[in-house]
Amino acid sequence: MKKQLLRLRARLVLLLARLTADDRGYSAEATILTGLLTGVAAGVGFVFGDDIVAAAENINFTNPPRP
């Protein structure tokens, strides 16, 4: 069992070392994902903007009474 764990650890170390040296696709992938999430947030804000503002104005930060 110990040998298997050590072998797994060694493979993970090698994989992580290889991934840190190879980041060719990460920046493009992160840019696309960030743009997609920004578009979704803008769409939600456009569709539900008035409802979100109204709900935010009704937030009450007082402590509830103790029983």
All heavy atoms as TSV, in Angstrom:
chain	resi	resn	atom	element	x	y	z
A	1	MET	N	N	0.824	-1.191	0.000
A	1	MET	CA	C	0.000	0.000	0.000
A	1	MET	C	C	0.867	1.252	0.000
A	1	MET	O	O	0.580	2.206	-0.687
A	1	MET	CB	C	-0.919	-0.037	1.227
A	1	MET	CG	C	-1.812	1.152	1.357
A	1	MET	SD	S	-3.110	1.057	0.133
A	1	MET	CE	C	-4.145	2.348	0.674
A	2	LYS	N	N	1.937	1.224	0.810
A	2	LYS	CA	C	2.813	2.381	0.889
A	2	LYS	C	C	3.507	2.631	-0.443
A	2	LYS	O	O	3.674	3.777	-0.858
A	2	LYS	CB	C	3.835	2.186	2.004
A	2	LYS	CG	C	4.633	3.410	2.301
A	2	LYS	CD	C	5.506	3.225	3.523
A	2	LYS	CE	C	6.278	4.494	3.791
A	2	LYS	NZ	N	7.105	4.414	4.959
A	3	LYS	N	N	3.907	1.554	-1.133
A	3	LYS	CA	C	4.549	1.706	-2.433
A	3	LYS	C	C	3.595	2.333	-3.438
A	3	LYS	O	O	3.988	3.174	-4.242
A	3	LYS	CB	C	5.028	0.348	-2.965
A	3	LYS	CG	C	6.317	-0.118	-2.403
A	3	LYS	CD	C	6.760	-1.385	-3.117
A	3	LYS	CE	C	8.071	-1.861	-2.603
A	3	LYS	NZ	N	8.551	-3.039	-3.327
A	4	GLN	N	N	2.331	1.932	-3.399
A	4	GLN	CA	C	1.348	2.488	-4.327
A	4	GLN	C	C	1.137	3.977	-4.082
A	4	GLN	O	O	1.032	4.763	-5.015
A	4	GLN	CB	C	0.026	1.744	-4.203
A	4	GLN	CG	C	0.078	0.333	-4.713
A	4	GLN	CD	C	-1.219	-0.408	-4.468
A	4	GLN	OE1	O	-1.987	-0.038	-3.587
A	4	GLN	NE2	N	-1.461	-1.459	-5.240
A	5	LEU	N	N	1.090	4.363	-2.803
A	5	LEU	CA	C	0.927	5.779	-2.483
A	5	LEU	C	C	2.142	6.591	-2.912
A	5	LEU	O	O	2.003	7.702	-3.439
A	5	LEU	CB	C	0.656	5.963	-0.991
A	5	LEU	CG	C	-0.703	5.485	-0.492
A	5	LEU	CD1	C	-0.781	5.615	1.014
A	5	LEU	CD2	C	-1.820	6.260	-1.158
A	6	LEU	N	N	3.315	6.048	-2.712
A	6	LEU	CA	C	4.523	6.748	-3.146
A	6	LEU	C	C	4.582	6.866	-4.670
A	6	LEU	O	O	4.990	7.894	-5.211
A	6	LEU	CB	C	5.770	6.034	-2.621
A	6	LEU	CG	C	6.036	6.163	-1.122
A	6	LEU	CD1	C	7.210	5.280	-0.707
A	6	LEU	CD2	C	6.293	7.611	-0.757
A	7	ARG	N	N	4.176	5.811	-5.358
A	7	ARG	CA	C	4.151	5.840	-6.822
A	7	ARG	C	C	3.132	6.867	-7.321
A	7	ARG	O	O	3.405	7.634	-8.249
A	7	ARG	CB	C	3.815	4.450	-7.355
A	7	ARG	CG	C	4.188	4.276	-8.791
A	7	ARG	CD	C	4.023	2.857	-9.269
A	7	ARG	NE	N	3.828	1.912	-8.166
A	7	ARG	CZ	C	3.468	0.660	-8.309
A	7	ARG	NH1	N	3.250	0.184	-9.490
A	7	ARG	NH2	N	3.302	-0.132	-7.283
A	8	LEU	N	N	1.972	6.922	-6.681
A	8	LEU	CA	C	0.947	7.898	-7.041
A	8	LEU	C	C	1.450	9.316	-6.792
A	8	LEU	O	O	1.274	10.213	-7.609
A	8	LEU	CB	C	-0.329	7.646	-6.246
A	8	LEU	CG	C	-1.467	8.638	-6.458
A	8	LEU	CD1	C	-1.939	8.594	-7.903
A	8	LEU	CD2	C	-2.604	8.345	-5.510
A	9	ARG	N	N	2.104	9.515	-5.655
A	9	ARG	CA	C	2.652	10.840	-5.333
A	9	ARG	C	C	3.689	11.254	-6.371
A	9	ARG	O	O	3.719	12.400	-6.817
A	9	ARG	CB	C	3.271	10.827	-3.941
A	9	ARG	CG	C	3.843	12.153	-3.535
A	9	ARG	CD	C	4.464	12.068	-2.133
A	9	ARG	NE	N	5.067	13.309	-1.750
A	9	ARG	CZ	C	6.326	13.647	-1.997
A	9	ARG	NH1	N	7.115	12.820	-2.628
A	9	ARG	NH2	N	6.793	14.810	-1.593
A	10	ALA	N	N	4.551	10.335	-6.756
A	10	ALA	CA	C	5.579	10.642	-7.748
A	10	ALA	C	C	4.948	11.006	-9.091
A	10	ALA	O	O	5.383	11.958	-9.761
A	10	ALA	CB	C	6.524	9.459	-7.912
A	11	ARG	N	N	3.914	10.283	-9.485
A	11	ARG	CA	C	3.236	10.597	-10.752
A	11	ARG	C	C	2.560	11.955	-10.690
A	11	ARG	O	O	2.575	12.716	-11.657
A	11	ARG	CB	C	2.219	9.511	-11.077
A	11	ARG	CG	C	2.878	8.200	-11.486
A	11	ARG	CD	C	1.875	7.121	-11.771
A	11	ARG	NE	N	1.064	7.488	-12.921
A	11	ARG	CZ	C	-0.026	6.839	-13.300
A	11	ARG	NH1	N	-0.418	5.792	-12.619
A	11	ARG	NH2	N	-0.695	7.222	-14.356
A	12	LEU	N	N	1.956	12.286	-9.538
A	12	LEU	CA	C	1.319	13.591	-9.383
A	12	LEU	C	C	2.341	14.720	-9.429
A	12	LEU	O	O	2.101	15.766	-10.038
A	12	LEU	CB	C	0.526	13.653	-8.083
A	12	LEU	CG	C	-0.775	12.867	-8.062
A	12	LEU	CD1	C	-1.366	12.887	-6.662
A	12	LEU	CD2	C	-1.748	13.436	-9.064
A	13	VAL	N	N	3.484	14.508	-8.812
A	13	VAL	CA	C	4.538	15.524	-8.844
A	13	VAL	C	C	5.013	15.754	-10.272
A	13	VAL	O	O	5.181	16.898	-10.710
A	13	VAL	CB	C	5.706	15.114	-7.915
A	13	VAL	CG1	C	6.928	15.979	-8.158
A	13	VAL	CG2	C	5.277	15.198	-6.470
A	14	LEU	N	N	5.220	14.692	-11.004
A	14	LEU	CA	C	5.650	14.829	-12.398
A	14	LEU	C	C	4.589	15.506	-13.250
A	14	LEU	O	O	4.897	16.352	-14.091
A	14	LEU	CB	C	6.007	13.457	-12.978
A	14	LEU	CG	C	7.257	12.806	-12.422
A	14	LEU	CD1	C	7.414	11.393	-12.982
A	14	LEU	CD2	C	8.475	13.651	-12.738
A	15	LEU	N	N	3.335	15.153	-13.033
A	15	LEU	CA	C	2.248	15.766	-13.796
A	15	LEU	C	C	2.148	17.249	-13.492
A	15	LEU	O	O	2.035	18.076	-14.404
A	15	LEU	CB	C	0.921	15.077	-13.482
A	15	LEU	CG	C	-0.316	15.701	-14.116
A	15	LEU	CD1	C	-0.292	15.498	-15.626
A	15	LEU	CD2	C	-1.576	15.125	-13.519
A	16	LEU	N	N	2.192	17.615	-12.230
A	16	LEU	CA	C	2.114	19.026	-11.859
A	16	LEU	C	C	3.315	19.816	-12.372
A	16	LEU	O	O	3.179	20.959	-12.796
A	16	LEU	CB	C	1.979	19.173	-10.349
A	16	LEU	CG	C	0.650	18.708	-9.766
A	16	LEU	CD1	C	0.694	18.768	-8.251
A	16	LEU	CD2	C	-0.494	19.537	-10.306
A	17	ALA	N	N	4.477	19.217	-12.355
A	17	ALA	CA	C	5.664	19.890	-12.892
A	17	ALA	C	C	5.511	20.127	-14.386
A	17	ALA	O	O	5.868	21.197	-14.898
A	17	ALA	CB	C	6.906	19.060	-12.605
A	18	ARG	N	N	4.953	19.158	-15.082
A	18	ARG	CA	C	4.750	19.317	-16.523
A	18	ARG	C	C	3.685	20.365	-16.814
A	18	ARG	O	O	3.813	21.164	-17.739
A	18	ARG	CB	C	4.361	17.975	-17.136
A	18	ARG	CG	C	4.333	18.012	-18.645
A	18	ARG	CD	C	4.084	16.651	-19.245
A	18	ARG	NE	N	2.748	16.197	-18.844
A	18	ARG	CZ	C	2.431	14.926	-18.642
A	18	ARG	NH1	N	3.325	13.994	-18.789
A	18	ARG	NH2	N	1.216	14.599	-18.288
A	19	LEU	N	N	2.634	20.400	-16.013
A	19	LEU	CA	C	1.576	21.383	-16.232
A	19	LEU	C	C	2.032	22.810	-15.940
A	19	LEU	O	O	1.608	23.748	-16.605
A	19	LEU	CB	C	0.354	21.043	-15.379
A	19	LEU	CG	C	-0.453	19.834	-15.820
A	19	LEU	CD1	C	-1.574	19.568	-14.829
A	19	LEU	CD2	C	-1.006	20.033	-17.211
A	20	THR	N	N	2.866	22.987	-14.932
A	20	THR	CA	C	3.341	24.333	-14.623
A	20	THR	C	C	4.243	24.864	-15.719
A	20	THR	O	O	4.306	26.071	-15.937
A	20	THR	CB	C	4.078	24.375	-13.276
A	20	THR	OG1	O	5.150	23.444	-13.298
A	20	THR	CG2	C	3.144	24.089	-12.125
A	21	ALA	N	N	4.936	23.993	-16.401
A	21	ALA	CA	C	5.811	24.425	-17.487
A	21	ALA	C	C	5.043	24.632	-18.786
A	21	ALA	O	O	5.530	25.300	-19.695
A	21	ALA	CB	C	6.918	23.402	-17.695
A	22	ASP	N	N	3.839	24.111	-18.900
A	22	ASP	CA	C	3.077	24.181	-20.154
A	22	ASP	C	C	1.740	24.859	-19.898
A	22	ASP	O	O	0.781	24.232	-19.484
A	22	ASP	CB	C	2.850	22.760	-20.685
A	22	ASP	CG	C	2.085	22.759	-21.989
A	22	ASP	OD1	O	2.061	23.797	-22.665
A	22	ASP	OD2	O	1.505	21.712	-22.320
A	23	ASP	N	N	1.681	26.162	-20.149
A	23	ASP	CA	C	0.442	26.894	-19.931
A	23	ASP	C	C	-0.071	27.512	-21.230
A	23	ASP	O	O	-0.658	28.580	-21.237
A	23	ASP	CB	C	0.635	27.968	-18.860
A	23	ASP	CG	C	1.602	29.047	-19.301
A	23	ASP	OD1	O	2.475	28.752	-20.139
A	23	ASP	OD2	O	1.492	30.161	-18.818
A	24	ARG	N	N	0.138	26.842	-22.339
A	24	ARG	CA	C	-0.251	27.406	-23.638
A	24	ARG	C	C	-1.742	27.658	-23.757
A	24	ARG	O	O	-2.151	28.676	-24.279
A	24	ARG	CB	C	0.189	26.463	-24.763
A	24	ARG	CG	C	1.667	26.429	-24.957
A	24	ARG	CD	C	2.016	25.428	-26.002
A	24	ARG	NE	N	1.848	24.099	-25.392
A	24	ARG	CZ	C	1.898	22.977	-26.066
A	24	ARG	NH1	N	2.091	22.991	-27.349
A	24	ARG	NH2	N	1.751	21.830	-25.452
A	25	GLY	N	N	-2.574	26.766	-23.280
A	25	GLY	CA	C	-3.999	26.917	-23.477
A	25	GLY	C	C	-4.729	27.605	-22.342
A	25	GLY	O	O	-5.882	27.964	-22.461
A	26	TYR	N	N	-4.061	27.817	-21.242
A	26	TYR	CA	C	-4.762	28.336	-20.071
A	26	TYR	C	C	-5.200	29.779	-20.250
A	26	TYR	O	O	-6.317	30.124	-19.926
A	26	TYR	CB	C	-3.885	28.219	-18.830
A	26	TYR	CG	C	-4.545	28.814	-17.616
A	26	TYR	CD1	C	-5.595	28.153	-17.000
A	26	TYR	CD2	C	-4.168	30.051	-17.131
A	26	TYR	CE1	C	-6.236	28.700	-15.908
A	26	TYR	CE2	C	-4.805	30.603	-16.040
A	26	TYR	CZ	C	-5.832	29.928	-15.437
A	26	TYR	OH	O	-6.462	30.487	-14.378
A	27	SER	N	N	-4.338	30.621	-20.782
A	27	SER	CA	C	-4.691	32.040	-20.869
A	27	SER	C	C	-5.854	32.257	-21.829
A	27	SER	O	O	-6.753	33.050	-21.540
A	27	SER	CB	C	-3.482	32.877	-21.272
A	27	SER	OG	O	-3.005	32.466	-22.538
A	28	ALA	N	N	-5.887	31.571	-22.953
A	28	ALA	CA	C	-7.006	31.711	-23.887
A	28	ALA	C	C	-8.283	31.154	-23.269
A	28	ALA	O	O	-9.357	31.761	-23.383
A	28	ALA	CB	C	-6.694	30.994	-25.190
A	29	GLU	N	N	-8.181	30.037	-22.591
A	29	GLU	CA	C	-9.342	29.429	-21.951
A	29	GLU	C	C	-9.891	30.343	-20.854
A	29	GLU	O	O	-11.106	30.545	-20.743
A	29	GLU	CB	C	-8.932	28.091	-21.359
A	29	GLU	CG	C	-10.038	27.341	-20.676
A	29	GLU	CD	C	-9.530	26.028	-20.125
A	29	GLU	OE1	O	-8.920	25.254	-20.878
A	29	GLU	OE2	O	-9.748	25.779	-18.932
A	30	ALA	N	N	-9.008	30.926	-20.054
A	30	ALA	CA	C	-9.442	31.823	-18.982
A	30	ALA	C	C	-10.087	33.087	-19.549
A	30	ALA	O	O	-11.068	33.591	-19.006
A	30	ALA	CB	C	-8.258	32.187	-18.090
A	31	THR	N	N	-9.556	33.592	-20.649
A	31	THR	CA	C	-10.125	34.792	-21.268
A	31	THR	C	C	-11.521	34.518	-21.799
A	31	THR	O	O	-12.443	35.326	-21.603
A	31	THR	CB	C	-9.213	35.272	-22.416
A	31	THR	OG1	O	-7.908	35.510	-21.889
A	31	THR	CG2	C	-9.743	36.527	-23.049
A	32	ILE	N	N	-11.710	33.399	-22.438
A	32	ILE	CA	C	-13.029	33.042	-22.973
A	32	ILE	C	C	-14.020	32.841	-21.836
A	32	ILE	O	O	-15.155	33.327	-21.885
A	32	ILE	CB	C	-12.925	31.777	-23.850
A	32	ILE	CG1	C	-12.139	32.098	-25.125
A	32	ILE	CG2	C	-14.297	31.226	-24.183
A	32	ILE	CD1	C	-11.757	30.887	-25.932
A	33	LEU	N	N	-13.610	32.148	-20.789
A	33	LEU	CA	C	-14.493	31.908	-19.655
A	33	LEU	C	C	-14.850	33.212	-18.949
A	33	LEU	O	O	-16.007	33.434	-18.584
A	33	LEU	CB	C	-13.841	30.941	-18.676
A	33	LEU	CG	C	-14.685	30.526	-17.480
A	33	LEU	CD1	C	-15.965	29.847	-17.934
A	33	LEU	CD2	C	-13.896	29.606	-16.581
A	34	THR	N	N	-13.894	34.113	-18.793
A	34	THR	CA	C	-14.162	35.402	-18.165
A	34	THR	C	C	-15.141	36.216	-19.005
A	34	THR	O	O	-16.069	36.835	-18.475
A	34	THR	CB	C	-12.854	36.187	-17.969
A	34	THR	OG1	O	-11.965	35.411	-17.170
A	34	THR	CG2	C	-13.100	37.519	-17.303
A	35	GLY	N	N	-14.959	36.218	-20.308
A	35	GLY	CA	C	-15.887	36.926	-21.186
A	35	GLY	C	C	-17.282	36.343	-21.128
A	35	GLY	O	O	-18.277	37.079	-21.117
A	36	LEU	N	N	-17.377	35.035	-21.084
A	36	LEU	CA	C	-18.680	34.372	-21.002
A	36	LEU	C	C	-19.391	34.715	-19.697
A	36	LEU	O	O	-20.576	35.067	-19.699
A	36	LEU	CB	C	-18.510	32.858	-21.122
A	36	LEU	CG	C	-19.777	32.021	-21.021
A	36	LEU	CD1	C	-20.673	32.286	-22.210
A	36	LEU	CD2	C	-19.427	30.554	-20.942
A	37	LEU	N	N	-18.677	34.659	-18.590
A	37	LEU	CA	C	-19.287	34.989	-17.298
A	37	LEU	C	C	-19.669	36.467	-17.220
A	37	LEU	O	O	-20.693	36.810	-16.619
A	37	LEU	CB	C	-18.336	34.620	-16.160
A	37	LEU	CG	C	-18.128	33.129	-15.943
A	37	LEU	CD1	C	-17.064	32.882	-14.879
A	37	LEU	CD2	C	-19.419	32.440	-15.583
A	38	THR	N	N	-18.881	37.336	-17.828
A	38	THR	CA	C	-19.226	38.751	-17.861
A	38	THR	C	C	-20.497	38.973	-18.667
A	38	THR	O	O	-21.365	39.763	-18.280
A	38	THR	CB	C	-18.070	39.561	-18.458
A	38	THR	OG1	O	-16.895	39.323	-17.684
A	38	THR	CG2	C	-18.376	41.041	-18.485
A	39	GLY	N	N	-20.625	38.269	-19.780
A	39	GLY	CA	C	-21.839	38.369	-20.583
A	39	GLY	C	C	-23.069	37.879	-19.839
A	39	GLY	O	O	-24.136	38.490	-19.911
A	40	VAL	N	N	-22.923	36.795	-19.119
A	40	VAL	CA	C	-24.046	36.273	-18.331
A	40	VAL	C	C	-24.433	37.278	-17.238
A	40	VAL	O	O	-25.616	37.550	-17.019
A	40	VAL	CB	C	-23.690	34.900	-17.713
A	40	VAL	CG1	C	-24.709	34.479	-16.673
A	40	VAL	CG2	C	-23.597	33.849	-18.812
A	41	ALA	N	N	-23.439	37.842	-16.559
A	41	ALA	CA	C	-23.725	38.812	-15.509
A	41	ALA	C	C	-24.407	40.056	-16.076
A	41	ALA	O	O	-25.352	40.594	-15.480
A	41	ALA	CB	C	-22.438	39.197	-14.788
A	42	ALA	N	N	-23.961	40.510	-17.237
A	42	ALA	CA	C	-24.587	41.669	-17.855
A	42	ALA	C	C	-26.024	41.349	-18.268
A	42	ALA	O	O	-26.929	42.183	-18.107
A	42	ALA	CB	C	-23.773	42.121	-19.067
A	43	GLY	N	N	-26.249	40.160	-18.783
A	43	GLY	CA	C	-27.601	39.756	-19.161
A	43	GLY	C	C	-28.530	39.672	-17.972
A	43	GLY	O	O	-29.674	40.134	-18.015
A	44	VAL	N	N	-28.057	39.108	-16.883
A	44	VAL	CA	C	-28.865	39.016	-15.669
A	44	VAL	C	C	-29.154	40.414	-15.138
A	44	VAL	O	O	-30.274	40.720	-14.725
A	44	VAL	CB	C	-28.165	38.148	-14.599
A	44	VAL	CG1	C	-28.819	38.287	-13.241
A	44	VAL	CG2	C	-28.167	36.692	-15.036
A	45	GLY	N	N	-28.157	41.278	-15.150
A	45	GLY	CA	C	-28.355	42.647	-14.691
A	45	GLY	C	C	-29.339	43.403	-15.558
A	45	GLY	O	O	-30.145	44.191	-15.057
A	46	PHE	N	N	-29.299	43.164	-16.851
A	46	PHE	CA	C	-30.224	43.838	-17.765
A	46	PHE	C	C	-31.658	43.353	-17.560
A	46	PHE	O	O	-32.595	44.140	-17.512
A	46	PHE	CB	C	-29.790	43.600	-19.219
A	46	PHE	CG	C	-30.691	44.229	-20.225
A	46	PHE	CD1	C	-30.676	45.600	-20.423
A	46	PHE	CD2	C	-31.565	43.457	-20.972
A	46	PHE	CE1	C	-31.514	46.194	-21.350
A	46	PHE	CE2	C	-32.413	44.036	-21.898
A	46	PHE	CZ	C	-32.384	45.403	-22.087
A	47	VAL	N	N	-31.838	42.060	-17.420
A	47	VAL	CA	C	-33.175	41.493	-17.298
A	47	VAL	C	C	-33.784	41.759	-15.925
A	47	VAL	O	O	-34.951	42.139	-15.806
A	47	VAL	CB	C	-33.138	39.963	-17.588
A	47	VAL	CG1	C	-34.464	39.319	-17.275
A	47	VAL	CG2	C	-32.766	39.723	-19.044
A	48	PHE	N	N	-32.999	41.559	-14.875
A	48	PHE	CA	C	-33.532	41.654	-13.524
A	48	PHE	C	C	-33.044	42.885	-12.766
A	48	PHE	O	O	-33.133	42.936	-11.540
A	48	PHE	CB	C	-33.136	40.402	-12.720
A	48	PHE	CG	C	-33.697	39.134	-13.277
A	48	PHE	CD1	C	-32.883	38.235	-13.941
A	48	PHE	CD2	C	-35.043	38.843	-13.150
A	48	PHE	CE1	C	-33.387	37.058	-14.455
A	48	PHE	CE2	C	-35.560	37.668	-13.662
A	48	PHE	CZ	C	-34.729	36.773	-14.323
A	49	GLY	N	N	-32.521	43.877	-13.447
A	49	GLY	CA	C	-31.915	45.035	-12.792
A	49	GLY	C	C	-32.820	45.723	-11.798
A	49	GLY	O	O	-32.432	45.992	-10.659
A	50	ASP	N	N	-34.063	46.041	-12.188
A	50	ASP	CA	C	-34.970	46.744	-11.280
A	50	ASP	C	C	-35.342	45.883	-10.077
A	50	ASP	O	O	-35.436	46.384	-8.951
A	50	ASP	CB	C	-36.248	47.160	-12.025
A	50	ASP	CG	C	-35.955	48.167	-13.133
A	50	ASP	OD1	O	-34.957	48.912	-12.996
A	50	ASP	OD2	O	-36.717	48.201	-14.117
A	51	ASP	N	N	-35.548	44.593	-10.295
A	51	ASP	CA	C	-35.881	43.696	-9.185
A	51	ASP	C	C	-34.718	43.567	-8.203
A	51	ASP	O	O	-34.913	43.507	-6.983
A	51	ASP	CB	C	-36.256	42.309	-9.705
A	51	ASP	CG	C	-37.512	42.324	-10.554
A	51	ASP	OD1	O	-38.332	43.239	-10.351
A	51	ASP	OD2	O	-37.656	41.432	-11.404
A	52	ILE	N	N	-33.497	43.534	-8.726
A	52	ILE	CA	C	-32.321	43.412	-7.865
A	52	ILE	C	C	-32.160	44.664	-7.015
A	52	ILE	O	O	-31.892	44.587	-5.809
A	52	ILE	CB	C	-31.056	43.156	-8.720
A	52	ILE	CG1	C	-31.134	41.774	-9.371
A	52	ILE	CG2	C	-29.795	43.275	-7.878
A	52	ILE	CD1	C	-30.060	41.495	-10.392
A	53	VAL	N	N	-32.347	45.828	-7.619
A	53	VAL	CA	C	-32.231	47.078	-6.866
A	53	VAL	C	C	-33.320	47.158	-5.798
A	53	VAL	O	O	-33.061	47.544	-4.649
A	53	VAL	CB	C	-32.290	48.296	-7.818
A	53	VAL	CG1	C	-32.407	49.587	-7.043
A	53	VAL	CG2	C	-31.077	48.319	-8.719
A	54	ALA	N	N	-34.544	46.782	-6.147
A	54	ALA	CA	C	-35.641	46.823	-5.178
A	54	ALA	C	C	-35.380	45.864	-4.016
A	54	ALA	O	O	-35.633	46.193	-2.855
A	54	ALA	CB	C	-36.959	46.478	-5.860
A	55	ALA	N	N	-34.877	44.684	-4.301
A	55	ALA	CA	C	-34.578	43.726	-3.245
A	55	ALA	C	C	-33.427	44.228	-2.367
A	55	ALA	O	O	-33.453	44.055	-1.150
A	55	ALA	CB	C	-34.221	42.370	-3.845
A	56	ALA	N	N	-32.441	44.864	-2.973
A	56	ALA	CA	C	-31.316	45.375	-2.195
A	56	ALA	C	C	-31.751	46.510	-1.273
A	56	ALA	O	O	-31.209	46.666	-0.176
A	56	ALA	CB	C	-30.213	45.852	-3.134
A	57	GLU	N	N	-32.720	47.300	-1.694
A	57	GLU	CA	C	-33.202	48.396	-0.856
A	57	GLU	C	C	-34.004	47.889	0.344
A	57	GLU	O	O	-34.132	48.604	1.339
A	57	GLU	CB	C	-34.057	49.355	-1.684
A	57	GLU	CG	C	-33.236	50.160	-2.673
A	57	GLU	CD	C	-34.090	50.987	-3.613
A	57	GLU	OE1	O	-35.321	50.776	-3.649
A	57	GLU	OE2	O	-33.516	51.830	-4.314
A	58	ASN	N	N	-34.527	46.681	0.280
A	58	ASN	CA	C	-35.337	46.129	1.364
A	58	ASN	C	C	-34.551	45.261	2.345
A	58	ASN	O	O	-35.149	44.601	3.192
A	58	ASN	CB	C	-36.501	45.314	0.790
A	58	ASN	CG	C	-37.516	46.205	0.119
A	58	ASN	OD1	O	-37.740	47.330	0.545
A	58	ASN	ND2	N	-38.129	45.695	-0.937
A	59	ILE	N	N	-33.229	45.244	2.230
A	59	ILE	CA	C	-32.415	44.426	3.142
A	59	ILE	C	C	-32.393	45.094	4.508
A	59	ILE	O	O	-32.187	46.292	4.633
A	59	ILE	CB	C	-30.983	44.256	2.592
A	59	ILE	CG1	C	-31.019	43.444	1.310
A	59	ILE	CG2	C	-30.096	43.585	3.636
A	59	ILE	CD1	C	-29.682	43.307	0.637
A	60	ASN	N	N	-32.607	44.292	5.548
A	60	ASN	CA	C	-32.637	44.788	6.915
A	60	ASN	C	C	-31.518	44.101	7.699
A	60	ASN	O	O	-31.490	42.875	7.805
A	60	ASN	CB	C	-33.998	44.487	7.553
A	60	ASN	CG	C	-34.148	45.120	8.901
A	60	ASN	OD1	O	-33.256	45.791	9.382
A	60	ASN	ND2	N	-35.306	44.896	9.512
A	61	PHE	N	N	-30.599	44.886	8.250
A	61	PHE	CA	C	-29.445	44.321	8.941
A	61	PHE	C	C	-29.605	44.319	10.458
A	61	PHE	O	O	-28.643	44.184	11.189
A	61	PHE	CB	C	-28.177	45.103	8.578
A	61	PHE	CG	C	-27.725	44.847	7.173
A	61	PHE	CD1	C	-27.932	45.811	6.191
A	61	PHE	CD2	C	-27.111	43.669	6.821
A	61	PHE	CE1	C	-27.513	45.598	4.907
A	61	PHE	CE2	C	-26.692	43.441	5.532
A	61	PHE	CZ	C	-26.890	44.405	4.571
A	62	THR	N	N	-30.809	44.445	10.968
A	62	THR	CA	C	-30.988	44.418	12.422
A	62	THR	C	C	-30.953	42.991	12.919
A	62	THR	O	O	-31.264	42.035	12.199
A	62	THR	CB	C	-32.339	45.052	12.810
A	62	THR	OG1	O	-33.393	44.318	12.183
A	62	THR	CG2	C	-32.393	46.503	12.394
A	63	ASN	N	N	-30.596	42.833	14.155
A	63	ASN	CA	C	-30.548	41.503	14.764
A	63	ASN	C	C	-31.972	41.051	15.105
A	63	ASN	O	O	-32.776	41.840	15.602
A	63	ASN	CB	C	-29.707	41.522	16.036
A	63	ASN	CG	C	-28.244	41.741	15.738
A	63	ASN	OD1	O	-27.756	41.350	14.686
A	63	ASN	ND2	N	-27.549	42.368	16.658
A	64	PRO	N	N	-32.276	39.800	14.869
A	64	PRO	CA	C	-33.611	39.308	15.218
A	64	PRO	C	C	-33.775	39.248	16.736
A	64	PRO	O	O	-32.784	39.096	17.470
A	64	PRO	CB	C	-33.656	37.911	14.606
A	64	PRO	CG	C	-32.245	37.507	14.438
A	64	PRO	CD	C	-31.457	38.777	14.247
A	65	PRO	N	N	-34.995	39.385	17.224
A	65	PRO	CA	C	-35.189	39.316	18.681
A	65	PRO	C	C	-34.895	37.921	19.206
A	65	PRO	O	O	-35.128	36.924	18.547
A	65	PRO	CB	C	-36.671	39.667	18.848
A	65	PRO	CG	C	-37.277	39.362	17.535
A	65	PRO	CD	C	-36.222	39.590	16.498
A	66	ARG	N	N	-34.405	37.878	20.431
A	66	ARG	CA	C	-34.097	36.579	21.045
A	66	ARG	C	C	-35.351	35.982	21.617
A	66	ARG	O	O	-36.197	36.686	22.170
A	66	ARG	CB	C	-33.067	36.751	22.146
A	66	ARG	CG	C	-31.728	37.173	21.598
A	66	ARG	CD	C	-30.703	37.199	22.668
A	66	ARG	NE	N	-29.442	37.617	22.066
A	66	ARG	CZ	C	-28.288	37.474	22.639
A	66	ARG	NH1	N	-28.209	36.945	23.843
A	66	ARG	NH2	N	-27.193	37.857	22.036
A	67	PRO	N	N	-35.520	34.673	21.509
A	67	PRO	CA	C	-36.728	34.018	22.045
A	67	PRO	C	C	-36.771	33.977	23.562
A	67	PRO	O	O	-35.877	34.102	24.262
A	67	PRO	CB	C	-36.667	32.607	21.476
A	67	PRO	CG	C	-35.310	32.419	20.912
A	67	PRO	CD	C	-34.667	33.764	20.825
